Every structure is written in C-alpha cells, then in structure tokens.
Amino acid sequence: MGYTRGVVWAGVAAVALAGTAGCGAETAKRTAEAVGHADAIMAALGRATDRTDALGSAEVKMTTAMKGGAPIAMEGTYSWGDGFAYDVEMDTKAAKMETLTHSPTIHTLLVDGAYYYDTEPQSSGPLKGKEWMKVDGSAVFGEKGAQALTGSSGAGSPAASMRGLKYASDVKSLGKETVDGKSATHYWAVIDKNHMGKAKDALASEDDTLFNSATGGADTITMDVWVGAKDLPVRLKEVIGAMTVTMDFEKFGATAHVKAPPAAQVGDVTDLMKKAVAQQQ
C-alpha cells in the first residue's frame, strides 16, 4: 500500500492533458454568435486546430505544476490520430515515485485510457515480480469521466484542447512573442463549463475523483496558445483550478504507434488507487 501515495501524484501528471474535449455542433453555433466580434482570432485558432488535428501526433515537452508541489516534467510522443495515447519519460523525484524505481525518469504510457508506469518489481502485492504498474483512467476521473475521455475521438489530447479553443467564450490576441526560440502570436481564451462538451464529465466538481482532488475543481479553463509558422502551436498552457499544464511542441507527425506492455508484465493497482483516493476525501 505504500506506493499508492506516489501513484496519486504520478497520476495527476499523467492525466494533466485531459483539460478539454471537442464540443458539439449546437455549442459551436451558440459560441460563434457570442464571439462574432473576434472573427479574426477565431479564424486563426480554427486554422491551428485543423492543422494540429490533421497531423495526428507530436513530440512534446510538458510540465504540470500544482500549488505546493514541484513541477512535474514529461517529454516524449503524443498521438491522437486513433484515440489519445502517449509514450513519455517523467521526472521520478517530482512525481514522488522514488520508491518504485531508482531511475531519474520513469517510462510512462497512456494506452486505451489506462496509465502504465515502468517500475521495478516489488517484493509483495499486485506489483510483485511485475515490471509495469497500471492505473485505469476511472481511478483518476471516475467511471463517467473516464468514458468521456476515451475512444477514437482523441479526447484529452493536445488536439482536443485545440478543438476546445474554437468554442471559447472569451478570446484575445496578445501580439507577437518569441517562444522556445520561435516567433509566434499569443492568444488567450477562456472555456467555461457550458462549452466543454464531454470534458464536463471529467471536471465535475461534485465528484470525488483524483483529478478534482488535485485541481480543487474547475468551472472554467483558461488557455494561452502561441501559434507559429504553418499555423501550428508552439506552446499551449492550460490553467485548470489549482493545476497549470504547459506543453511545448517540438515536432509534429511521424511518431511511432504507442502500445501497451505485455499483460504478463503488468500489475494493476486501480482498486488500491480508488481506495486511497476515497480515504483522502
């Protein structure tokens, strides 16, 4: 049971990209009417969204910061062409997972809504003799929220966050800036609960979930996006309650397919995680 505390923090880092999801056609219609004065901004964000969606994957550097905790860094492949998946290295110390591996980074996967951590085999419990620790998304978002953020739509991915920008309730252009050595236009947007689509199920503040325990609940998501050459995002920052997620896009497209580890090498701690979260509420 000692490792469940570590999983709580690591899980927060692993799911931090699940900020927004695509919205329905009726939502888009209402929003377009509300922000008609910002046509040029919305058009620019729409082009960036379409380009990001079409390329299907990227190499990304990401940090997740929460009040009272050190930022957690992740770097690797993110894919959303056929459902959201990633294959990254995560900072072990910042994620508080030193008891599970002596490596400075921990290999972390997201496949089919489940999170996998490349740990060292433990002497007892569900990780005895296992090389990978599994946490199902339902332990993080609850059953309803996990269902909303899985499937072939790529919900929860950087592309889904970009799609959410199309339906923002408030947008601004903050001008040209240099980000990560690249010239980009900085846009700011707010997405309220009425425009979050399926993401509302994951962000429901009344649910006792790990995600809401970490963020403190969220009725809005504040997003900053820097759009550079070829209408592609250079950086995307989301503020979700007490959590801030920053993604730097290094390269788009041509990334490898992400696969789950062999079942025989996996120890599932989902039930332990759910019990640990319930005890913290």
N, C-alpha and C positions, 0 to 999 in steps of 0.2 A: 504493500500500500504506500510505501514511502515515495514511490515515483509519481504518484498522482498529482502531487503539488507541482512538480516540474512540468507535467503534461498540461496543466492549466495554463501556464504562461506560454509554453510552446504552441499550444493550440490556438491561442489568441494571435500569435504571429502568423501561424499557418493560414488562418481564415481571414486575415485582415483585408484581402482584396474584395471580399464579398460585400462591397458597400452599396452598389446599386444594381438593378436589373432592368431589362427592356420594359418599356411601357406599352400599353395597348393603344389602338388607333384612336379611340374616343378621347383618351387622355391627351394624346398628341394634338388633337383638334382643339380642345379647350385651351391648351397651353399656347398654341400658335396664335390664338386670338388675343391672349393676355399679353404676349410679348411682341406684338406686331411692330412696336417702335424700335425693336432691336433686330430687325431683319438681317442686317449685315453680319452681326455677331452670330446669330443662329445659323446663317448660311455657312460661315467659316467653321463652326463647330460641327455642322452636318457633314461637310466635306471631310473633316478629320475623322469623324466617326466612321463614315463609309470606307475610308482608306484603311483604318485600323481593322475594321471588321473583315475586309476582303483579304488581308494578308495572313490572318489566322494564327499567328504566333509571333513571339518576340523574345529577345534576350533582355532581361530586366534586372536592375538593381533596386531593391526595395528596403525601406526602413519603416518600422512600426514603433511609435512612441506612445506611451501612456503616462498619465500623471503618477509620479512616484516610482517610476521604473526606468531602467536604462533602455535606450532604443535597441530594437532587435533588427539585425541586418539579415537580408536574404538576397541571394544572387543566383540566377540561372534561367532556365527555359520556362516560358509560359505559353500554353497552347489553348486556343478557343475555337478552332475550326470544326471540331466534332465533340462538343462538350468541353468544359473547362478542366484543364489539367496543368500541373507544373512539376518540374524536377529542379530542385534548388539545393544550395548549401546554406545553412542557417547558423548564426553565431551561437555556439553552445552555451557559453557563460551567460550571455544576455538573456537567453531563453530559459536559464536556470535548469539545465539538463546535464550538468556535470556528473551526476550520479549514474547516468545511463551511458556515457561514453567519455573517453579521455581525449577524443579528437577536439581540436579547437572549433571545428564546424561539424554540424550534423546533417547528413544527407536526408532530405525531406521530399516526399512525393505527395501529390494530390491526384487521385485517380478515381473516377466514378463516385465522387462525393465522400471519399474516405481519405484520411491523412495517414501517412506511413513515415516512421522515423527510424533511421538506420542506427540501432542501439547495439550495445554489447550484450551478449546473452547473460541473463540474470540467474541466480542460484535457486530461485523459487518463484512461485506464482505463474501467471499467464505468459511471462517472458522467459521462463526457464528454457534454456537451450535455443532461444529464438534470436534471430538477427534483426528482425524488424518489429516495431511496435505499431499497432493500428488503432486509430480512433475514428469511429464513424462520425460523419457530419451531424447526425442527430444529437450527439453529446454536446455539440457546440451551439447549434441553432434551435434545438428542439425538433420534433418529428416534422411538424408543418413547415418550419423554416428550412430544414434540410431538403425537403421535397421541392420547395420553391427555387432552390439554388442548384439543383442538379438537372441532368438531362442534356439533350443535344443543343440547347439554345446558347450554351456558353455563359449562362447567368453566373454572376460572381466574378467574371474575368475582367481584365482591363478593357476589353471591347464592350462589355456590358456597362461598365462605368461610363465609357464614352457615349454609349447609346442613351444613358440617363441624362447626359448634358443636353440632348435635343429637347428634352421636356422640362428644363429648369424653369422655376417660377420667377427667377431674377437673374440677370446676366449683365456683366460689364466687361469692356475691353480696357486693360490697364497699360497697353502700349508695348513697345519693343523692349526686350531684355536679352541678355546673354546668359544662357543656362547650360551648364556642363560643356562650355566652350562653343555652344551653338546659338545662333541668332534665332529668336522665337518671339511670337506675340503672346502676351499673358492675358488669359481670360479668367474671370471669376464668376461663379454661379452658385445658386442655392437650389437644392432639390428638396421640396417638402414631402410629407408623408403621402399626400394625395397624388403625387407624381412618381412614386417609387415602384409602381407595378408590383410584381411578386415579392420584391425585396421587403415590402411591409411585413410579410410573414416572418422574415428573419430578424427584423428590427423591432418587433412588437415589444414595447417596454413592459407590458404587463406579464410577459412570460419570464419564468425563472430559468434563463439559459446562461451558459458561459459567456456568450457574446455580449449579452446585455449586462452581465455582471462586470465585464471588463470595460464596457463603454459607458455604463451608467444609464443606458437607454438613449434613444435618439429620435427626435421628431423631424429633424432636418439633417441633410448632409451638405456641408459647404465644400465646394470643389474649386481648385485652381488648376488650370491646364495651360501649358506652354506649347504652342503649335509652331513647328519649324518648317523646314523645307519639305516639299512634296506633300504638304497638308498632313503631316504626321506629328503626333505628340512627341515632345522631347521629355517632358515631365508632367506627371499627374499627381496632385495632392488632394487627399480627402480628409476632412475632419468629421468624425462620427462620434458625437458625445465626447468622452474623455480620450478618445483614440485619434491619432493622426497618422495617416499612411502616406508615404511619399514613394513614387515609382519613377525611376529614370529609365527610359527606353534606349538601349544601346544599339540594337539591330532588329529589324523586322523580317519575318518569313524564314523559311528553310531551316526550321528547327526539327529535332528528332521527335518521333512519337513517344509519348510517356506511357510506360507500362507499370502495372502493379507488381510487387515482388512475388516470387513463388509462394503459394499458400502454406507450404510446409515450413517456411522460414518466418512466418508471421505469428505474433502473439497479439490477441485482441484485448484491449483494456477499455473498451467502450463502456461496459457496465460499471466498471470501477470509476471511470470518469464521471458518469452520471450520478453515482452515489456521492462522490467527492463534491461535485457542484451543488447537489441538494443540501449537503451538510453545511456549505458555506452561506447559503441564503438566509 
